[in-house]
């Protein structure tokens, strides 16, 4: 009698660290593809004409004071990024 055992998926650990300007080479194409796919599914034109625009934008954000930027790494490879603008309160 054959028995089938469902394998348990293995999840590689994801680490988060501060982004550096040189990370933009890996993050720019990821950003481009993500926004391209979202826009295409909704029938909108792409936000960026090509991946190099994403690289330039993220390079600027990763190195600019006032932005808190992080990258996610899995198995030693960058798999995503996020940027937040840091505001100071005005009272």
TAJOLIN-V219447 format. One record per backbone hydrogen bond with DSSP energy under -0.5 kcal/mol. NH is the residue of the N-H (numbers start at 1). CO is the residue of the C=O. If there is no record, write none. Layout:
NH,CO
NH,CO
This chain:
5,3
6,4
7,5
11,9
12,10
15,73
17,71
19,69
23,20
24,21
25,22
26,23
27,23
28,24
30,26
31,27
32,28
33,29
34,30
35,31
36,32
37,33
38,34
39,35
40,36
41,37
42,38
42,39
43,39
43,40
44,39
53,50
54,50
55,51
56,52
57,53
58,54
59,55
60,56
61,57
62,58
63,59
64,60
64,61
67,64
68,84
69,67
70,82
71,17
72,80
73,15
74,77
75,13
77,74
79,72
80,72
82,70
84,68
86,66
87,85
91,89
